[in-house]
Amino acid sequence: MIRKPVFAGSFYPMDKENLEMAIEKCEKSRYSRDIKKMGNEVVGVVSPHAGIVYSGPVAINAYKLLKLYNIKTVVVIGIDHQGFSAKDVAIWAKGGWDTPFGTLYVDENLSFEIIDHSRFIEEGYREHGREHSIEVQLPFIYKMLGRDVKIVPIMISSFEPEVWVDIGKALAKIKKRFAVIASSDLSHYHLKHIAEEMDKRTIRYIENIDIEGVLNCMNAGMCEACGISAIISLMKLSLEKGVKNGRLLCYANSGDTYGGEEVVGYSAISFELR
């Protein structure tokens, strides 16, 4: 079962040549950092999921780090913006996902092992049909990590933190080496100075791997992250693996990368085991 691209031509170029140039432009952007490893293992990264001209210059930093760790399997955790899924968590367990570069294939053994360890993750395909949060990561995966990288796409629809934490616990039981990509933007459509203050607060909780703190901050309306469910899944996995803190690789917002008064915040954050 192969999922065809839905957002090629809108969130990113649909033809290989223009997409390659767009990613190369991200690599040469003023937001592309000199990334170095800070540990012996990378557990995962947070990567934004807007259109490539908006968030790509930030996202590229997450992939530069994964490349340094020679990652060959990635679990990509996205979130359900549309709200159409009847499943709490849907995993695309078989086949692959097409990109303009070629097809990335699913690690099927890993997919079903994850299902076995979770109370909430179910095999599901239709649920992924109109969602962009996973798809927009795939061109970066293919270009930066290579055509032979295996993927496991997981989409969260549940609003229950219990479910998000369960995903992290399930992933922590896996012995195979992989890294998680938690797909999320930060604050949405605030004036730039307000967005930056809010995002700084959110990033601090994420870096400290403070699940309760970031949830309380979200509930109080002082923090925002549309993919907080994916981020908390990664935070829980990191705690289970013994990671002490996260590391901000890059922060910017759409006002920085593209322009506009009301902006969306983007971060690339790593969780490395030292």
NORQUIUR-V514262 format. One record per backbone hydrogen bond with DSSP energy under -0.5 kcal/mol. CO is the residue of the C=O (numbers start at 1). NH is the residue of the N-H. If there is no record, write none. Layout:
BEGIN
co: (CO	CO)
nh: (NH	NH)
END
This chain:
BEGIN
co: (1	2	3	7	7	7	11	12	15	16	17	18	19	20	21	22	23	24	26	29	31	33	41	41	43	44	45	46	47	51	51	51	52	55	55	56	58	58	59	59	60	61	62	63	64	65	66	67	72	73	74	74	75	75	76	76	77	78	79	88	88	89	89	90	91	91	92	95	96	97	99	102	103	104	105	106	107	108	109	110	111	112	113	114	114	115	120	122	125	126	128	132	134	134	135	135	137	138	139	140	140	141	141	142	146	150	151	152	153	154	155	156	159	160	160	161	162	163	164	165	166	167	168	169	170	171	179	180	180	181	181	182	182	185	186	187	190	191	191	192	193	194	195	196	197	198	199	200	201	202	203	204	205	206	207	209	210	211	212	213	214	215	216	217	217	218	225	227	228	229	230	231	232	233	234	235	236	237	238	238	239	245	247	247	250	252	253	253	254	254	261	261	263	263	264	265	266	268	268	269	270	271	271	272	273	273)
nh: (96	4	98	10	11	12	52	9	19	20	21	22	23	24	25	26	27	28	29	32	33	35	43	273	180	271	182	269	184	54	55	56	56	58	59	60	61	62	62	63	64	65	66	67	68	69	71	70	150	179	76	152	77	181	78	154	183	156	81	157	158	91	122	155	93	124	153	106	3	104	102	99	105	97	151	108	111	112	113	114	115	116	117	117	118	118	89	91	128	129	131	136	137	138	138	139	141	142	143	144	145	145	146	146	149	74	107	76	92	78	90	80	161	163	164	165	166	167	168	169	170	171	172	173	173	174	75	45	182	77	183	47	184	227	226	265	263	194	195	196	197	198	199	200	201	202	203	204	205	206	207	208	210	209	246	211	214	215	216	217	218	219	220	222	223	221	228	231	232	233	234	235	236	237	238	239	240	241	242	243	242	272	249	270	268	266	256	257	258	259	192	263	189	190	254	186	252	249	250	46	247	43	44	274	40	41)
END
